[in-house]
């Protein structure tokens, strides 16, 4: 367990341990987190608490850019001194309310009228414009399709009244309702989803095990939202930037089932595009007098209320090892947290039918059989005539053997099935099968004196019509595992 007071990190070992930790019934935590915390599940420990609109792809470009046309022009206010310093083209008539001037930029932040300029738009101001733009597009297309969107105010006005002014910040509750809906269906927004129900969030942290056999460790985050919610305790000279919003459940069955709410940063200042836990950690180590000033609110901006200190438990970070994801998902299913509950409707029921089969296969895995190559000096005619039916070995296999390919005189000449491997004392194995081994008693005793002994029965013996020549292939031991050599896997791809 790692603890930095405001962020406590715990790696769990089982579902029961996690439940006890959250319910305050473990030595590591005596406080029931369900009272004051909301939860967020991430399937990969490398994922961070960054809203979808601020996440980047492998090319270090914001994913939100994929939702915006290349020729769309965004209005961003720029100070006149900055415009002149960077030789930007501007229209003196396009003066904003705060005595800045409007410059048009593309979605990458390059000025439209100065294509060769190295100047880039202030990323926080451009980000605001991009986020609101795709939200209004979402409202527009959904509205025209007859889909209900709980929007009646500012955002609906913007459908037909494009302002000449930049939007600055958008905090209208009308817009927040659109965010909650758009976020749920995959549109990138400034919101981070949380749930009052830790088991719902836990489901999202482990469900990838059904489709990803190489799953990573997951994370269940817990945020003490009561500390943020009680803002009346905050210093009136500071504005709290981290906001919590719970949409109307009656308009979204999935949101209702998942007990969802979200957090968002109202103002994009300083390191707004960092993970939320790091933003808060940075602020707790900073003097309040160094916080940025908001002219809009005539106060300084803090991420969290000023009465919160490093001694407050703000976050819990529960690390979920990938090895126990299937165990946790099974327990969640038994508790009723399967797809028909989390995604109410026919689609959720269908997903549940399919995923329960996948989960059953994870809990009862099909045994994978392996192939090996066996270097032999047999008289093949004795095998064909049934004079030799057993091969003695001293290696204990930790897996089931499928086919044993026979390697002789620099060639793979055939195979037999390895579905009967018998372990016993050397004496008993010799007494039972020695006469069918092709070995003398003296040679057998010399090979297996005081060692484990196994007898492989030669079943379904087959000789290839054309042998596979492997003149340069060398064995380290008498056996060779095909899985260790891609070329051989290809050559020996027999049914």
C-alpha positions in Angstrom: 0.0 0.0 0.0 1.4 3.4 -1.1 0.0 6.5 0.6 0.6 10.2 0.0 -2.3 11.2 2.3 -4.5 12.8 -0.4 -3.9 9.8 -2.7 -3.8 6.2 -1.3 -2.8 3.5 -3.7 -3.6 -0.2 -2.9 -3.0 -3.3 -4.9 -5.7 -5.8 -4.3 -5.5 -9.6 -4.3 -9.1 -10.6 -4.5 -12.7 -9.5 -5.0 -13.5 -10.0 -1.3 -10.5 -7.9 -0.2 -11.7 -5.0 -2.5 -15.2 -5.1 -1.2 -13.9 -5.0 2.4 -11.6 -2.1 1.6 -14.4 -0.1 0.1 -16.9 -1.0 2.9 -14.3 0.0 5.6 -13.9 -3.5 6.9 -10.2 -3.9 6.3 -7.1 -2.9 8.4 -6.0 -0.7 5.5 -9.3 1.3 5.5 -11.8 1.7 8.3 -14.0 4.2 6.5 -16.9 3.2 4.3 -16.1 4.8 1.0 -19.7 4.4 -0.3 -20.7 7.3 1.9 -18.5 10.1 0.5 -16.9 8.7 -2.7 -17.7 8.2 -6.3 -16.0 5.7 -8.5 -14.4 5.3 -11.9 -13.1 2.1 -13.5 -10.4 1.9 -16.1 -9.5 -1.3 -17.8 -5.8 -0.4 -18.3 -3.5 0.9 -15.5 -1.8 3.1 -18.1 -5.1 5.1 -18.7 -5.3 8.3 -16.8 -8.0 10.6 -15.4 -8.1 12.7 -18.6 -11.4 13.7 -20.3 -12.0 12.2 -23.7 -11.8 15.6 -25.4 -8.2 16.1 -24.1 -6.9 12.6 -24.9 -4.3 12.2 -27.7 -3.7 9.5 -30.4 -0.4 7.9 -31.3 0.5 10.9 -33.4 0.2 13.2 -30.4 -2.9 14.8 -31.9 -6.1 15.3 -30.0 -8.7 12.7 -30.7 -11.4 15.5 -30.8 -9.9 16.7 -34.1 -11.3 13.6 -35.9 -14.8 15.1 -35.3 -14.0 18.5 -36.9 -13.8 19.4 -40.6 -10.3 20.5 -41.8 -11.7 23.8 -43.2 -13.7 24.9 -40.2 -12.7 28.3 -38.8 -12.5 28.8 -35.0 -12.7 32.3 -33.5 -10.1 32.9 -30.8 -9.5 36.2 -29.0 -5.9 37.4 -29.1 -4.3 40.5 -27.5 -3.4 43.2 -30.0 0.2 43.4 -28.8 0.5 39.6 -29.4 -1.0 40.0 -32.8 1.5 42.7 -33.8 4.5 40.9 -32.3 3.7 37.8 -34.4 2.7 39.8 -37.5 -0.7 38.2 -37.7 -3.3 39.4 -40.1 -6.5 40.7 -38.4 -9.5 42.9 -39.0 -9.6 45.9 -36.6 -13.4 45.7 -36.8 -13.4 42.2 -35.2 -12.8 43.6 -31.7 -14.1 41.5 -28.8 -15.8 42.6 -25.6 -12.6 42.5 -23.6 -10.6 44.6 -26.1 -9.0 41.6 -27.8 -9.2 40.9 -31.5 -10.7 37.8 -33.2 -8.3 35.6 -35.2 -9.5 32.6 -37.2 -7.7 29.3 -36.6 -8.0 25.8 -38.0 -8.5 22.8 -35.7 -4.8 22.4 -35.3 -4.3 25.9 -34.0 -2.8 27.4 -37.2 -4.1 30.9 -38.3 -6.1 30.7 -41.5 -4.9 34.0 -42.9 -1.3 33.3 -42.1 -0.6 29.8 -43.3 3.2 30.1 -43.1 3.2 31.5 -39.6 4.7 29.5 -36.8 2.2 31.1 -34.4 -0.3 28.7 -32.7 -3.6 29.6 -31.0 -3.6 29.5 -27.2 -4.6 25.8 -26.8 -6.9 26.4 -23.9 -9.0 29.0 -25.8 -9.1 26.9 -28.9 -10.1 23.8 -27.0 -13.2 25.6 -25.6 -14.3 26.4 -29.1 -13.8 22.9 -30.4 -15.7 21.2 -27.6 -18.7 23.5 -27.9 -18.7 23.2 -31.7 -19.1 19.4 -31.7 -21.7 19.5 -28.9 -23.8 21.8 -31.1 -23.3 19.5 -34.1 -24.5 16.6 -31.9 -27.6 18.5 -30.9 -28.3 19.5 -34.5 -28.0 16.0 -36.0 -29.9 14.3 -33.1 -32.6 16.9 -33.2 -33.1 16.5 -36.9 -33.3 12.7 -36.4 -36.1 13.1 -33.9 -34.0 12.0 -31.0 -34.7 13.7 -27.6 -32.0 16.0 -26.3 -32.7 17.8 -23.1 -31.7 21.2 -24.4 -33.9 24.3 -24.3 -31.7 27.3 -23.7 -28.3 28.6 -24.7 -27.3 25.6 -26.8 -30.6 25.5 -28.8 -30.2 29.3 -29.5 -26.8 28.6 -31.0 -28.3 26.3 -33.6 -29.2 29.3 -35.7 -27.4 32.2 -34.1 -23.7 31.9 -34.5 -22.1 34.5 -32.3 -19.3 36.8 -33.7 -17.8 36.5 -30.2 -15.8 33.5 -29.0 -17.7 31.4 -26.5 -15.1 31.7 -23.7 -16.5 29.1 -21.2 -19.7 27.2 -21.5 -21.3 26.3 -18.1 -25.0 26.5 -18.9 -26.8 23.6 -17.4 -28.5 23.1 -20.8 -25.0 22.4 -22.3 -24.2 20.1 -19.5 -27.2 17.9 -20.3 -25.9 17.6 -23.9 -22.5 16.7 -22.6 -24.0 13.9 -20.4 -25.8 12.4 -23.4 -23.0 12.9 -26.0 -20.4 11.5 -23.6 -22.4 8.4 -23.1 -22.5 7.7 -26.8 -18.8 8.2 -27.5 -18.5 11.9 -28.4 -15.3 13.5 -26.8 -16.2 16.0 -24.1 -14.6 17.7 -21.1 -16.4 15.4 -18.7 -15.1 12.5 -16.6 -17.6 9.8 -15.9 -18.1 8.5 -12.3 -20.6 6.4 -10.6 -22.1 6.4 -7.1 -22.1 2.6 -7.3 -18.6 1.1 -7.1 -19.7 -2.2 -8.6 -20.8 -0.5 -11.8 -17.3 1.2 -12.1 -15.6 -2.1 -11.2 -17.5 -3.8 -14.1 -15.9 -1.3 -16.5 -12.5 -1.9 -15.0 -12.6 -5.7 -15.7 -15.0 -6.4 -18.6 -12.2 -6.2 -21.2 -11.0 -9.6 -20.1 -13.9 -11.0 -22.2 -12.4 -9.7 -25.4 -8.7 -9.2 -24.6 -6.7 -12.3 -23.6 -3.7 -10.0 -23.1 -5.5 -7.7 -20.7 -3.5 -5.3 -18.5 -4.0 -4.5 -14.9 -7.0 -2.3 -14.3 -7.7 0.5 -11.8 -10.7 1.5 -9.7 -10.5 5.1 -8.7 -12.4 6.6 -5.8 -12.9 10.4 -5.5 -14.1 12.0 -2.3 -16.8 14.2 -4.0 -18.2 15.4 -0.7 -15.0 17.5 -0.2 -15.7 19.2 -3.5 -19.4 19.4 -3.0 -19.2 21.3 0.2 -17.9 24.5 -1.4 -19.7 26.8 1.0 -16.6 26.2 3.2 -14.3 27.7 0.6 -12.6 31.0 0.7 -14.9 33.5 -1.1 -11.8 35.1 -2.7 -11.3 31.9 -4.8 -13.4 30.2 -7.4 -13.5 26.4 -7.3 -12.8 25.1 -10.8 -13.7 21.4 -10.4 -17.4 21.0 -10.8 -19.7 18.0 -10.3 -22.9 17.5 -12.3 -25.5 14.8 -12.2 -27.8 14.7 -15.3 -31.4 13.9 -15.1 -31.7 10.2 -14.8 -35.2 10.0 -16.2 -34.0 10.9 -19.7 -31.3 8.2 -20.0 -32.0 4.6 -18.8 -28.4 3.6 -19.0 -27.3 6.6 -16.9 -29.9 5.7 -14.4 -28.8 2.1 -14.2 -25.2 3.1 -13.9 -25.9 5.7 -11.2 -23.7 8.1 -13.2 -22.5 11.7 -12.7 -19.5 13.5 -14.0 -16.8 16.0 -13.0 -15.4 18.7 -15.3 -13.1 21.7 -15.1 -15.1 24.8 -15.7 -12.1 27.0 -16.6 -9.2 25.8 -18.7 -6.2 27.3 -16.9 -2.6 26.2 -16.3 -2.1 22.5 -16.7 -5.8 21.7 -17.4 -4.9 18.9 -19.8 -3.0 16.9 -17.2 -4.7 14.0 -15.3 -7.0 15.2 -12.6 -5.1 13.5 -9.8 -1.9 15.2 -10.9 -3.6 18.6 -11.3 -4.8 18.4 -7.7 -1.4 17.1 -6.4 0.3 20.0 -8.1 -2.1 22.5 -6.5 -1.7 21.1 -3.0 2.0 21.7 -3.4 1.6 25.3 -4.6 1.1 28.5 -2.6 -2.5 29.8 -3.1 -1.2 33.2 -3.9 0.3 31.7 -7.1 -3.1 30.6 -8.5 -4.3 32.2 -11.8 -6.7 35.1 -11.7 -10.1 34.9 -13.4 -11.3 38.3 -14.6 -14.7 36.7 -15.3 -15.3 35.8 -11.6 -13.1 38.6 -10.2 -11.3 36.0 -8.1 -8.5 33.5 -8.2 -9.1 30.0 -9.5 -8.4 26.8 -7.5 -9.2 23.3 -8.7 -10.6 22.3 -5.3 -11.8 24.2 -2.3 -9.0 25.9 -0.3 -10.0 24.2 2.9 -8.7 20.9 1.4 -5.1 20.0 2.4 -2.7 17.2 1.8 -4.0 15.5 5.0 -7.4 15.0 3.3 -8.0 11.6 1.6 -9.1 12.8 -1.8 -8.4 9.8 -4.0 -8.1 6.0 -3.5 -6.5 4.1 -6.4 -7.2 0.4 -6.3 -4.9 -1.6 -8.6 -6.6 -4.7 -10.0 -4.2 -7.4 -11.3 -5.2 -8.8 -14.7 -5.0 -12.3 -13.2 -8.1 -11.8 -11.0 -10.3 -9.8 -13.5 -12.2 -12.9 -14.5 -12.8 -13.8 -10.8 -14.1 -10.2 -10.1 -16.4 -10.3 -13.2 -17.8 -13.6 -12.1 -18.7 -12.2 -8.7 -20.2 -9.1 -10.3 -22.4 -11.3 -12.5 -23.5 -13.2 -9.4 -24.4 -9.9 -7.7 -26.5 -8.9 -10.7 -24.0 -6.5 -12.3 -24.2 -7.9 -15.8 -25.1 -6.3 -19.1 -28.8 -6.5 -18.8 -28.6 -4.4 -15.6 -26.0 -1.9 -16.7 -27.4 -1.5 -20.3 -31.2 -1.9 -19.8 -32.9 -3.1 -23.0 -32.7 -5.9 -25.5 -29.1 -5.0 -26.5 -28.0 -5.4 -22.9 -29.7 -8.8 -22.6 -28.1 -10.0 -25.9 -24.7 -8.9 -24.6 -25.3 -10.7 -21.4 -26.1 -14.0 -23.1 -22.9 -13.8 -25.2 -20.6 -12.6 -22.4 -21.7 -15.2 -19.9 -20.5 -17.9 -22.3 -17.2 -16.0 -22.7 -16.9 -15.7 -18.9 -17.7 -19.4 -18.5 -14.9 -20.3 -20.9 -12.5 -18.1 -18.9 -13.4 -19.9 -15.7 -13.2 -23.3 -17.4 -10.4 -22.8 -19.9 -9.9 -25.3 -22.7 -6.7 -27.1 -22.2 -4.2 -26.1 -24.9 -2.2 -29.1 -26.1 1.3 -28.7 -27.4 3.4 -30.4 -30.0 7.0 -31.5 -29.6 9.8 -33.0 -31.7 11.4 -36.2 -30.5 14.9 -37.2 -31.7 14.9 -41.0 -32.1 17.1 -43.8 -33.3 14.3 -46.3 -33.8 14.0 -49.1 -36.2 10.8 -47.9 -37.8 9.9 -51.4 -39.0 9.7 -52.5 -35.4 7.2 -49.8 -34.7 5.1 -50.8 -37.7 5.2 -54.4 -36.7 4.1 -53.5 -33.1 7.4 -54.8 -31.6 8.0 -51.3 -30.3 4.9 -49.6 -28.7 6.5 -47.5 -25.9 9.2 -44.8 -25.7 10.8 -44.2 -22.3 11.6 -40.7 -21.2 12.6 -38.9 -17.9 11.0 -35.6 -18.6 7.7 -34.6 -16.8 5.5 -32.5 -19.1 3.4 -29.8 -17.4 1.0 -29.7 -20.2 -0.9 -32.1 -22.5 0.9 -33.3 -25.5 -0.9 -33.4 -28.8 1.5 -34.7 -31.5 5.0 -36.0 -31.1 7.0 -35.5 -34.4 9.7 -38.0 -35.1 13.1 -36.6 -36.0 15.6 -39.0 -37.5 18.7 -38.6 -39.8 18.2 -34.8 -40.2 14.5 -35.3 -41.2 11.1 -35.2 -39.6 9.7 -38.4 -41.0 6.3 -38.7 -39.2 4.4 -38.4 -35.9 2.4 -40.2 -33.3 -0.1 -39.1 -30.7 1.0 -38.2 -27.2 -2.3 -38.8 -25.5 -1.1 -41.5 -23.1 2.0 -40.8 -20.9 2.4 -43.1 -17.9 4.4 -42.2 -14.8 5.6 -44.9 -12.5 8.8 -46.2 -10.9 11.4 -47.4 -13.4 11.0 -51.0 -12.2 7.3 -51.1 -12.7 7.4 -49.4 -16.1 10.1 -51.9 -17.3 8.1 -54.8 -16.0 4.9 -53.6 -17.8 6.3 -52.2 -21.0 10.0 -53.0 -21.3 9.6 -55.7 -23.8 7.9 -53.2 -26.2 10.5 -50.5 -25.8 13.3 -51.7 -28.2 15.8 -51.3 -25.3 17.8 -53.9 -23.5 17.4 -54.2 -19.7 21.0 -53.0 -19.1 20.6 -49.9 -21.3 17.3 -49.1 -19.6 18.8 -49.3 -16.1 21.7 -47.2 -17.2 19.4 -44.4 -18.6 16.8 -44.4 -15.8 18.7 -45.5 -12.6 17.4 -43.5 -9.7 15.4 -41.0 -11.8 11.8 -40.4 -12.8 10.6 -42.5 -15.6 7.7 -42.1 -18.0 6.4 -44.4 -20.8 4.9 -42.8 -23.9 2.6 -45.1 -25.8 2.9 -44.8 -29.5 -0.6 -44.1 -30.7 -1.8 -43.3 -34.2 1.6 -43.7 -35.8 2.0 -42.0 -39.2 4.9 -41.8 -41.6 4.9 -38.9 -44.1 5.0 -39.6 -47.8 7.6 -36.9 -48.0 9.8 -36.1 -45.0 10.7 -32.6 -44.0 14.4 -32.1 -44.4 16.0 -30.0 -41.5 19.7 -30.6 -42.1 20.8 -27.6 -40.1 18.4 -28.1 -37.2 20.1 -29.0 -33.9 18.6 -30.3 -30.7 19.6 -29.0 -27.3 18.0 -32.1 -25.7 16.2 -35.2 -27.0 13.0 -33.1 -27.1 12.3 -29.9 -28.9 9.2 -27.7 -28.4 7.7 -26.5 -31.6 6.3 -23.4 -30.0 9.8 -22.1 -29.5 10.5 -21.9 -33.3 8.2 -20.1 -35.7 9.7 -21.7 -38.7 8.9 -25.2 -37.4 5.5 -24.1 -36.4 4.8 -23.2 -39.9 6.4 -26.4 -41.4 4.5 -28.6 -38.9 1.1 -27.1 -39.2 -0.7 -30.4 -39.5 -4.2 -31.2 -38.3 
